C-alpha cells in the first residue's frame, strides 16, 4: 500500500550539475522558443553522462543558470503504438537544495550554542528527539491505520515529557510546565474534535490528500487534520508553559513572602504580555503558510465570507483559533500549578541573590570595623602608659566616646586627666568608665 503511494508521489531522479544554458526553437516546434540546459549526471547508474533538458522559455519553467545543482528524471517511454514524445528524454525534477540547507542548519547550531551554551546544546538534543518521535512513531503509526488523533496525543506527550526535562532539568519548574502542557493539549484536542465536526472538515482540500487517495492508503484524512492541529500547538505550548513556570519561580526567589494569590497575580501580568505576542505569532505563521491561496482568492475577487466557506481556508482558521485558545488556557493553568509547587518547597536562592547577600554582609563588617579598631587602639595607649584596667582594663571616657562615636553620646563628657594633673571636672560629675570583658 505504501508502495502505491510512492508510485503516485515519488519519482526516481538523479543529481546533475548544469554546465551551460542556451535558447533555441523547441523540438518539433519552429515558432516557440525553449531553453536547453546542458548538464552532467552526478549520481545513479548513469553517473558522468551528459544530457540536455528542454525547458519552456515563457516563464512556466524556472530559470536555470550554469553551476546550478539540479535533479533530473528520465522521461517515461510512451505506450506501444503511441507516437514518440518530442524532447530530449530528460525532464527537470527539482533543484538540489541539500548544500544550502546543511549550511543553514550548521549556522543555526552555532548560533544556539554560542548564545545558550550548555542549555542550548540540550535543547538541540531535545529537538532531535522530537523529530525522531514524529518520524519513527507518529508517521508509521498513522500509516498503519491507527487513530491519528490518539497517535498525535501520545506522540505529543512523549515529546513534552522528553524535551522539557532535558532542556531545563527536573524540578518544580519543569514539572509544572509539563503538567500545564499536558492539560492544555487535552483541551486543544477536545476543541479540535468539536470544531472539526461542527465545520465538517474532511481533509480533502490539500494536494497531499489527493496523493494518499490515489495510493489507497488506509489513513483518515480528517484524523490528519486533527493531528496537525495538536502537534502544531505543542511547540507554542512548550514556549508559554516554561516561560510562565520560570516567571513564577523567579518571583518566588525574589520575594519568598509572596502568597499564592499575589504570586499568581504577578505572574499572570507577565503571562498576558507573552500571550498577546504569541497569539499574533501563531496567526501570522498560518497566514504566511496560506499566503499563495490568499493571493489567489484576491485575484479572483473572492470575498471573505465566500473564502471562509472553502475548506482550504476554514482548516487554517480552525487550527489558528483552537491553538490560540489552548495557548491562552495554558497560562493560568501553568501559573497556578507552578505557584502551588513553589510554595510547597523552600525557595532556592539564585546566584544573584546569594551574591547580593554576600556584598551586604561585607558592607556590614566594614561598617563595624572602625569602632572595634578605635577600642583596640585606646586599650593599647592605656597599656603603654602603665595603666592596668580591670580584667582587660578600665577604659576612660575617650575610649567610650571613640567606641560609640557613630551612635553619638547623649551628652559631651570631659576626658579623664592624666596622673599628676588637676581634675577640672565639675563637682558631682561621675567618673564614667567602660569595662571591657574578654569574650
C-alpha positions as CSV (number, residue, x, y, z in Angstrom):
1,X,0.0,0.0,0.0
2,X,2.8,2.4,0.8
3,X,4.5,1.4,-2.5
4,X,1.4,2.6,-4.3
5,X,1.6,5.9,-2.5
6,X,5.2,6.2,-3.6
7,X,4.3,5.4,-7.2
8,X,1.9,8.3,-7.3
9,X,4.1,10.8,-5.4
10,X,7.8,10.0,-5.8
11,X,9.8,9.8,-9.0
12,X,13.3,8.4,-9.4
13,X,15.7,11.2,-10.0
14,X,19.4,11.8,-10.2
15,X,21.7,14.8,-9.2
16,X,23.2,16.8,-12.1
17,X,25.4,19.8,-12.5
18,X,24.4,22.4,-15.1
19,X,27.3,23.2,-17.4
20,X,25.6,25.6,-19.9
21,X,22.3,27.0,-21.0
22,X,21.2,28.2,-24.4
23,X,18.0,29.2,-26.1
24,X,16.6,27.9,-29.3
25,X,13.5,26.7,-31.1
26,X,11.7,23.9,-29.2
27,X,12.0,20.4,-30.6
28,X,9.1,19.8,-33.1
29,X,8.0,23.5,-32.9
30,X,9.5,26.2,-35.0
31,X,7.6,29.1,-33.6
32,X,8.2,28.6,-29.8
33,X,11.5,29.4,-28.0
34,X,12.8,27.0,-25.4
35,X,15.8,26.8,-23.1
36,X,18.2,23.9,-23.5
37,X,20.0,23.1,-20.3
38,X,23.2,21.0,-20.7
39,X,24.1,19.1,-17.5
40,X,26.2,16.2,-16.3
41,X,24.7,13.5,-14.1
42,X,26.4,13.0,-10.8
43,X,24.6,10.1,-9.2
44,X,23.0,6.8,-10.1
45,X,23.8,4.3,-12.7
46,X,24.4,6.9,-15.4
47,X,26.9,9.0,-13.5
48,X,29.1,11.1,-15.8
49,X,26.6,11.0,-18.7
50,X,26.0,14.4,-20.5
51,X,22.3,15.2,-21.0
52,X,20.1,18.0,-22.3
53,X,16.9,19.2,-20.6
54,X,14.4,21.2,-22.5
55,X,12.6,24.0,-20.6
56,X,9.9,26.4,-21.6
57,X,11.2,30.0,-22.0
58,X,7.9,31.8,-21.4
59,X,8.1,31.7,-17.6
60,X,6.3,28.4,-16.9
61,X,9.6,26.7,-16.0
62,X,12.2,28.1,-13.6
63,X,15.3,29.9,-14.7
64,X,18.4,27.7,-14.6
65,X,22.0,29.1,-14.7
66,X,25.3,27.4,-15.2
67,X,26.7,25.9,-12.0
68,X,23.3,25.2,-10.5
69,X,22.7,21.8,-8.8
70,X,19.5,20.2,-10.2
71,X,17.7,16.9,-10.1
72,X,16.6,15.3,-13.4
73,X,14.3,12.5,-14.2
74,X,14.2,10.3,-17.2
75,X,11.0,10.8,-19.3
76,X,8.8,7.7,-19.4
77,X,8.5,5.7,-22.5
78,X,5.3,6.1,-24.5
79,X,2.9,3.1,-24.7
80,X,3.3,0.7,-27.5
81,X,1.9,2.1,-30.8
82,X,1.8,5.7,-29.5
83,X,3.9,8.3,-31.2
84,X,7.2,9.2,-29.7
85,X,7.3,12.2,-27.3
86,X,9.3,15.1,-28.6
87,X,12.1,16.3,-26.3
88,X,15.5,15.3,-25.0
89,X,14.4,12.3,-23.0
90,X,15.0,14.1,-19.6
91,X,13.0,16.5,-17.5
92,X,13.8,18.9,-14.7
93,X,12.6,17.4,-11.5
94,X,13.7,20.0,-9.0
95,X,16.7,21.9,-7.7
96,X,19.1,20.4,-5.3
97,X,18.8,22.4,-2.0
98,X,20.9,20.0,0.1
99,X,24.1,22.0,0.4
100,X,22.4,25.4,1.3
101,X,20.2,23.5,3.8
102,X,23.2,21.9,5.5
103,X,24.9,25.3,5.7
104,X,21.8,26.9,7.2
105,X,21.5,24.0,9.7
106,X,25.1,24.4,10.7
107,X,24.7,28.2,11.2
108,X,21.6,27.5,13.4
109,X,23.5,25.1,15.6
110,X,26.4,27.5,16.0
111,X,24.1,30.4,17.0
112,X,22.2,28.3,19.5
113,X,25.4,27.0,21.1
114,X,27.1,30.4,21.3
115,X,24.1,32.1,22.9
116,X,22.7,29.3,25.1
117,X,25.8,27.2,25.6
118,X,25.1,24.0,27.6
119,X,21.3,24.6,27.7
120,X,21.3,25.3,24.0
121,X,23.1,22.0,23.4
122,X,20.5,20.2,25.5
123,X,17.7,21.9,23.5
124,X,19.3,20.7,20.3
125,X,19.3,17.2,21.6
126,X,15.6,17.7,22.6
127,X,14.9,18.9,19.0
128,X,16.5,15.7,17.6
129,X,14.4,13.6,20.0
130,X,11.2,15.3,18.9
131,X,12.0,14.7,15.2
132,X,12.8,11.0,16.0
133,X,9.4,10.6,17.8
134,X,7.5,12.2,14.9
135,X,9.3,10.3,12.1
136,X,9.7,6.9,13.7
137,X,6.5,6.7,15.8
138,X,3.8,9.2,14.7
139,X,4.1,8.8,10.9
140,X,4.4,5.0,10.8
141,X,1.6,4.5,13.3
142,X,-0.7,6.7,11.2
143,X,0.3,4.8,8.0
144,X,-0.6,1.6,9.8
145,X,-4.2,2.8,10.2
146,X,-4.0,3.7,13.8
147,X,-6.2,6.6,15.1
148,X,-4.3,9.8,14.1
149,X,-5.8,11.7,17.0
150,X,-4.7,9.2,19.6
151,X,-1.2,8.8,17.9
152,X,-0.8,12.6,17.9
153,X,-1.7,12.9,21.6
154,X,0.7,10.1,22.6
155,X,3.5,11.5,20.5
156,X,2.9,15.0,21.8
157,X,3.0,13.7,25.4
158,X,6.3,11.8,24.7
159,X,7.8,14.9,23.1
160,X,6.9,17.2,26.1
161,X,8.0,14.6,28.6
162,X,11.4,14.2,27.0
163,X,12.3,17.7,25.8
164,X,11.2,19.9,28.8
165,X,13.2,18.0,31.5
166,X,16.1,17.5,29.1
167,X,16.5,21.3,28.4
168,X,15.5,22.6,31.9
169,X,16.3,19.7,34.3
170,X,13.9,18.1,36.7
171,X,12.4,20.3,39.4
172,X,9.2,22.2,40.3
173,X,9.6,24.4,37.2
174,X,9.8,21.6,34.7
175,X,7.1,19.6,36.4
176,X,4.7,22.5,36.4
177,X,5.5,23.2,32.7
178,X,5.0,19.6,31.8
179,X,1.7,19.3,33.6
180,X,0.5,22.6,32.1
181,X,1.4,21.5,28.6
182,X,-0.4,18.1,29.0
183,X,-3.5,19.8,30.4
184,X,-3.6,22.4,27.6
185,X,-3.1,19.7,25.0
186,X,-6.1,17.8,26.2
187,X,-8.2,21.0,26.0
188,X,-6.8,21.7,22.5
189,X,-7.6,18.1,21.3
190,X,-11.2,18.4,22.7
191,X,-11.7,21.7,20.9
192,X,-10.2,20.4,17.7
193,X,-12.5,17.4,17.6
194,X,-15.5,19.6,18.4
195,X,-14.7,22.3,15.8
196,X,-13.7,19.9,13.1
197,X,-17.1,18.1,13.4
198,X,-19.0,21.4,13.5
199,X,-17.3,22.8,10.4
200,X,-17.4,19.4,8.6
201,X,-13.7,19.4,7.8
202,X,-12.8,16.4,5.7
203,X,-9.1,16.9,4.9
204,X,-9.8,16.5,1.2
205,X,-8.7,20.1,0.3
206,X,-5.0,19.5,0.1
207,X,-2.8,18.1,-2.7
208,X,-1.3,15.6,-0.3
209,X,-4.7,14.2,0.4
210,X,-5.1,13.5,-3.3
211,X,-1.9,11.5,-3.4
212,X,-3.0,9.5,-0.4
213,X,-6.3,8.7,-2.1
214,X,-4.5,7.6,-5.3
215,X,-2.3,5.4,-3.2
216,X,-5.4,3.9,-1.4
217,X,-3.6,4.4,1.9
218,X,-5.7,3.4,5.0
219,X,-5.4,6.9,6.5
220,X,-8.2,9.0,7.9
221,X,-7.8,12.4,6.3
222,X,-9.9,14.1,9.0
223,X,-7.7,12.5,11.6
224,X,-4.6,14.0,9.8
225,X,-6.2,17.4,10.2
226,X,-6.7,16.8,14.0
227,X,-3.1,15.5,14.4
228,X,-1.7,18.5,12.6
229,X,-3.6,20.9,14.9
230,X,-2.4,19.2,18.0
231,X,1.3,18.8,17.0
232,X,1.3,22.4,15.7
233,X,0.0,23.7,19.0
234,X,2.6,21.7,21.0
235,X,5.5,23.9,20.0
236,X,3.9,27.1,21.1
237,X,2.6,25.5,24.4
238,X,6.1,24.4,25.4
239,X,7.3,28.0,25.0
240,X,4.4,29.5,27.0
241,X,4.4,27.0,29.8
242,X,8.2,27.0,30.5
243,X,8.2,30.8,30.4
244,X,5.3,31.0,32.9
245,X,7.0,28.5,35.2
246,X,10.2,30.4,35.1
247,X,8.4,33.6,35.9
248,X,6.7,32.2,39.0
249,X,10.0,30.6,40.3
250,X,11.8,33.9,39.8
251,X,9.2,35.9,41.7
252,X,9.3,33.3,44.5
253,X,13.1,33.6,44.8
254,X,12.9,37.4,44.7
255,X,10.3,37.6,47.4
256,X,9.8,34.4,49.4
257,X,7.0,36.0,51.4
258,X,4.5,36.1,48.5
259,X,1.4,34.0,49.0
260,X,-0.5,32.0,46.3
261,X,-2.9,34.8,45.2
262,X,-0.3,37.5,45.0
263,X,2.3,35.3,43.4
264,X,-0.2,34.1,40.7
265,X,-1.4,37.6,40.0
266,X,2.2,38.9,39.4
267,X,3.0,36.0,37.1
268,X,-0.3,36.4,35.2
269,X,0.7,40.1,34.4
270,X,3.7,38.8,32.6
271,X,1.8,35.9,31.0
272,X,-0.8,38.3,29.4
273,X,2.0,40.2,27.6
274,X,3.5,36.9,26.4
275,X,0.2,35.6,25.2
276,X,-0.6,38.7,23.2
277,X,2.7,38.4,21.4
278,X,2.5,34.6,20.9
279,X,-1.1,34.6,19.6
280,X,0.0,37.2,17.0
281,X,2.9,34.9,16.0
282,X,0.7,31.9,15.7
283,X,-1.8,33.7,13.4
284,X,1.0,35.1,11.2
285,X,2.5,31.7,10.9
286,X,-0.7,30.3,9.4
287,X,-1.2,33.4,7.3
288,X,2.3,33.0,5.9
289,X,1.7,29.4,5.0
290,X,-1.6,30.2,3.3
291,X,-0.3,33.4,1.5
292,X,-0.4,31.9,-2.1
293,X,-4.0,30.9,-1.5
294,X,-4.9,34.3,-0.2
295,X,-3.3,36.0,-3.2
296,X,-5.3,33.6,-5.5
297,X,-8.6,34.4,-3.8
298,X,-7.8,38.2,-4.0
299,X,-7.1,37.9,-7.7
300,X,-10.3,36.0,-8.2
301,X,-12.3,38.8,-6.3
302,X,-13.5,36.2,-3.8
303,X,-15.0,37.8,-0.8
304,X,-14.0,36.9,2.8
305,X,-17.4,35.2,3.5
306,X,-17.0,33.1,0.4
307,X,-13.4,32.2,1.2
308,X,-14.3,31.1,4.7
309,X,-16.7,28.6,3.2
310,X,-13.9,26.8,1.5
311,X,-12.2,24.1,3.4
312,X,-8.7,25.1,2.4
313,X,-9.3,28.3,4.4
314,X,-11.6,27.0,7.1
315,X,-9.0,24.4,8.1
316,X,-6.3,27.0,8.8
317,X,-8.8,29.2,10.6
318,X,-9.9,26.4,12.9
319,X,-6.3,25.4,13.6
320,X,-5.4,29.0,14.5
321,X,-8.3,29.6,16.8
322,X,-8.1,26.3,18.6
323,X,-4.4,26.7,19.1
324,X,-4.8,30.2,20.4
325,X,-7.5,29.1,22.9
326,X,-5.2,26.3,24.1
327,X,-2.4,28.8,24.4
328,X,-4.4,31.2,26.5
329,X,-5.6,28.5,28.8
330,X,-2.1,27.2,29.3
331,X,-1.1,30.5,31.1
332,X,-3.4,30.3,34.2
333,X,-3.1,26.6,34.4
334,X,0.7,26.6,34.4
335,X,0.8,29.6,36.7
336,X,-1.3,28.1,39.4
337,X,0.4,24.7,39.2
338,X,3.9,26.4,39.5
339,X,2.8,28.6,42.4
340,X,1.5,25.6,44.3
341,X,4.7,23.7,43.7
342,X,6.8,26.7,44.5
343,X,5.1,27.3,47.9
344,X,5.4,23.7,48.8
345,X,9.2,23.7,48.8
346,X,11.8,26.0,50.3
347,X,12.8,28.9,47.9
348,X,16.1,28.2,46.2
349,X,18.4,31.3,46.3
350,X,19.8,32.1,42.9
351,X,23.4,33.1,42.4
352,X,22.5,36.7,42.0
353,X,20.6,36.7,45.4
354,X,23.5,35.0,47.1
355,X,26.0,37.4,45.7
356,X,23.9,40.4,46.9
357,X,23.6,38.9,50.4
358,X,27.4,38.4,50.5
359,X,28.0,42.0,49.5
360,X,25.6,43.2,52.1
361,X,27.4,41.2,54.8
362,X,30.8,42.6,53.7
363,X,29.5,46.1,53.9
364,X,28.1,45.5,57.5
365,X,31.5,44.1,58.5
366,X,33.3,47.1,57.0
367,X,30.9,49.5,58.9
368,X,31.6,47.9,62.3
369,X,35.3,47.7,61.8
370,X,36.3,51.3,62.8
371,X,34.6,51.0,66.2
372,X,36.5,47.8,67.1
373,X,39.7,49.4,65.8
374,X,39.2,52.5,68.0
375,X,38.7,50.4,71.1
376,X,41.8,48.4,70.4
377,X,43.9,51.4,69.8
378,X,42.7,53.1,73.1
379,X,43.4,49.9,75.1
380,X,46.9,49.9,73.6
381,X,47.6,53.5,74.7
382,X,46.5,52.8,78.2
383,X,48.8,49.8,78.4
384,X,51.8,51.7,77.1
385,X,51.2,54.5,79.8
386,X,51.4,51.9,82.5
387,X,47.7,51.8,83.4
388,X,46.2,48.4,84.1
389,X,42.4,48.3,83.6
390,X,40.4,45.7,85.4
391,X,40.0,42.4,83.7
392,X,41.1,43.8,80.3
393,X,41.2,47.3,81.9
394,X,39.1,50.2,82.8
395,X,38.9,52.3,79.7
396,X,38.4,56.0,80.3
397,X,35.8,58.1,78.7
398,X,37.7,59.0,75.5
399,X,37.7,55.3,74.6
400,X,33.9,55.2,75.2
401,X,33.5,58.2,73.0
402,X,35.6,56.7,70.3
403,X,33.9,53.4,70.6
404,X,30.4,54.9,70.3
405,X,31.3,57.7,68.0
406,X,28.8,56.6,65.3
407,X,25.9,56.4,67.6
408,X,26.9,59.6,69.4
409,X,26.8,60.1,73.2
410,X,23.8,61.6,74.9
411,X,26.0,64.4,76.3
412,X,29.6,65.6,76.0
413,X,31.9,64.2,78.6
414,X,35.3,65.7,79.6
415,X,38.3,63.4,79.3
416,X,39.9,62.0,82.4
417,X,43.1,63.9,83.4
418,X,46.4,62.1,83.4
419,X,48.2,61.3,86.7
420,X,49.7,64.5,88.3
421,X,47.2,66.8,86.5
422,X,44.4,68.7,88.2
423,X,40.9,67.4,87.9
424,X,38.9,70.3,86.5
425,X,35.7,68.5,86.0
426,X,32.7,69.9,87.8
427,X,31.8,68.6,91.2
428,X,29.3,65.8,91.4
429,X,30.1,64.6,87.8
430,X,30.5,60.8,88.0
431,X,33.6,59.2,86.6
432,X,32.4,57.2,83.6
433,X,34.3,54.1,82.9
434,X,33.7,51.3,80.4
435,X,34.6,47.8,81.4
436,X,35.7,45.5,78.6
437,X,35.4,41.8,79.2
438,X,37.2,39.1,77.4
439,X,34.8,37.2,75.1
